[in-house]
Amino acid sequence: MCGRYASTKDPALLAAEFDAVDGTGDEAPGADYNIAPTKHVLAVVERKPSEEEDVERSIRVMRWGLVPHWAKDLSGAAKMINARAESVLEKPAYKQSAIKRRCILPADGWYEWQPGEGRKQPYFITLGDGASLAMAGIWSVWWKDDVPTVTCAVLTTDAIGAMTEVHHRMPLLLPHDRWSDWLDPANTDPSKLLASEPSLVDALELRPVSTAVNSVKNNDPSLMKRVGLAEDEKPAPTLFELS
């Protein structure tokens, strides 16, 4: 977790939503309803375009799966798509990125598979109102032959609220009032920003979806649509449903 997510808005829409500029040029990936590790994704960052200019918030393209600058190659990227928020400031592979290179990975929502007898039931977790989720991320630059590859990872934390019924981990979601502090390159101590905001998690919709999402070959809007569950597949009601 998080191993798949959807990001379908173009850079111009994300730039407006995150008060940023579109810095993707002609590199932006198209709408993706089934993002898998090592794919190229859109990210929000704050950096100085040059030493003479002020810090600018922009939409950039990164490769999902963080590769530390000291890695020999890109082969370990698929195993480093997530970084635990509890230890991100301690692990050598993530520490410097967490201190100096943080980003937001916008998402329509992410997919999670609920364990159970027989096949696992996939869920799409989303706000459901058209607003993007702001998943906390970190990034790094890996060089080969003077060519940079910018890579990223999603921060995860313990699941809370109704999310615990689907999985024990979830992305660290940033409410709007934390975006600036998280992205600020001058803020070298993000430790106070590494906890989930319960009210944001409570607003999430846990939507059962088709098992078609299991295959990365499938990539269309139907993957995000709610499907019905058979009576023997329905999860136990949450506390919110019982109240």
JOBELMO-V291253 format. One record per backbone hydrogen bond with DSSP energy under -0.5 kcal/mol. NH is the residue of the N-H (numbers start at 1). CO is the residue of the C=O. If there is no record, write none. Layout:
# JOBELMO-V291253
NH:CO / NH:CO
This chain:
# JOBELMO-V291253
4:111 / 5:35 / 6:109 / 7:32 / 13:10 / 14:10 / 15:11 / 16:12 / 17:13 / 18:14 / 19:16 / 20:15 / 21:57 / 23:21 / 23:59 / 27:24 / 32:7 / 35:5 / 38:64 / 39:36 / 41:62 / 43:60 / 44:104 / 45:58 / 47:56 / 49:47 / 49:54 / 53:50 / 56:47 / 58:45 / 58:56 / 59:21 / 60:43 / 60:58 / 62:41 / 63:150 / 64:39 / 65:63 / 65:152 / 66:80 / 68:66 / 71:68 / 77:74 / 79:76 / 80:77 / 83:154 / 85:156 / 87:84 / 88:84 / 90:87 / 91:87 / 94:91 / 95:91 / 98:94 / 99:95 / 100:96 / 101:97 / 103:137 / 104:44 / 105:135 / 106:104 / 107:133 / 108:6 / 109:6 / 110:125 / 111:4 / 112:123 / 114:112 / 114:121 / 115:113 / 115:166 / 121:114 / 122:120 / 123:112 / 124:207 / 125:110 / 125:123 / 126:124 / 126:205 / 127:108 / 133:107 / 135:105 / 135:133 / 136:172 / 137:103 / 138:153 / 139:101 / 140:151 / 142:149 / 144:147 / 147:144 / 148:146 / 149:142 / 151:140 / 151:149 / 152:63 / 153:138 / 154:81 / 155:136 / 156:83 / 157:170 / 159:168 / 163:160 / 164:161 / 165:162 / 166:163 / 167:163 / 170:157 / 172:155 / 173:171 / 174:134 / 175:173 / 178:175 / 179:175 / 179:176 / 182:178 / 183:179 / 184:180 / 187:184 / 188:186 / 193:190 / 194:191 / 198:196 / 200:197 / 201:197 / 202:198 / 203:199 / 204:201 / 205:126 / 206:204 / 207:124 / 207:205 / 208:206 / 209:122 / 213:210 / 214:211 / 215:212 / 216:214 / 218:215 / 223:220 / 224:221 / 225:222 / 227:208 / 233:230 / 234:230 / 234:231 / 242:238 / 243:239
